[in-house]
Amino acid sequence: MDYLNIVSLNNKGLIDPVRANIINNWKRNLSKSPDVLCLQELKIGGHKLSTHLKIIDGHYKWFFTGHDQGKGGAAIGVNPKLVHLIKGVTKSSSNQWVFVSFDSPMDVNIVSLYASNCRNLRSKCWEELKNLQGNICIIGDFSMVTNINDRLNKKGACIYGAEKSCWYSLCHFHDLIDHSEHTGITWHNRQSNENALGARLDRCYTNSSFGKGFWEISAVTNQSLFLSDHFPICLTFKRNFKPFRAGWPHLDARMLKFPSLINQIKEAISWHFSHNTSALKSWELVVKDIQKIFAFYKDKVFKARSLRKAKIMEALKLYDDKLRCEEYLEASWSLANSRRF
């Protein structure tokens, strides 16, 4: 399986079945039906929730938290074509997330999260998530931001104190990467002028072992659904094509900055087109060589980045005694996660 499409939405409650119908109509108008649909802030549970989830899509297999009536809650709907790959389901004891584990060829574990507005409960949620294993994708409404730049006009607060320590401990433990950093504001209070508030509350994180599976991830907000004060996040997970695949080469444009790579490509093109009479045959051989070159450089870059990251972490450990715990974890995670390294 080369592609996985996930949609995440805070729907602000499914108490009214009309809201479920709106989501159903919106989903049917998407260019492609999502493989996994993550919902947050359900506010109903039990049989009534099951009924309303079937209105959204009766063919999906649904899993949801055991939250109380009127409280938040999260759910995951799995497309029928992937149901046979489900190997396990875990629900949070604090009813803030539900976790679905998929078997090979996906080999990924997806968490739909609706974090509490209470700092103490959120801290408990971050501690619970440290128990997860495997290739993890955490997506949903985190109900907080870690950077003031993630708030509209920098109005509002960021996490602090014990919760900040718990959060960066989780990020450090799983080596989490934020793939939704460019989605912009995902929640808005629908006010104008000085009363306007907004924040990037809806996000998607994966751990480092997920990245080793050669997944490429893109995240965008979809502003065509006016159901709640949250915008849906649409994610596309693309597994890199294997080297030596026939057809056009699948290139990572970021690697074109290496002069030695460009020179090798030029040499391959020159050699094959000068030694073969058939242009089609020459192109097929060039494609294979280009794929080999890019596969080699990609592996080389990944190893170099891992080595630099290890050096950064070792350097930070020297300052471990001088920094407070949350400062050390924040610095180590931010530096190791930086694209500059």
Secondary structure, 3 states (H helix, E strand, C coil): CCEEEEEEEECCCCCCHHHHHHHHHHHHCCCCCCCEEEEECCCCCHHHHHHHHHHHCCCCEEEECCCCCCCCCEEEEECHHHHHHEEEEEECCCCCEEEEEECCCCCCEEEEEECCCCHHHHHHHHHHHCCCCCCEEEEEECCCCCCHHHEHHHCCCCCCHHHHHHHHHHHHHHCCEECCCCCCCCEECCCCHHHCCEECCEEEEECHHHHCCCEEEEEEECCCCCCCCECCEEEEEEECCCCCCCCCCCCCHHHHHCHHHHHHHHHHHHHHHHHCCCHHHHHHHHHHHHHHHHHHHHHHHHHHHHHHHHHHHHHHHCCCCCCCHHHHHHHHHHHHHCCCC
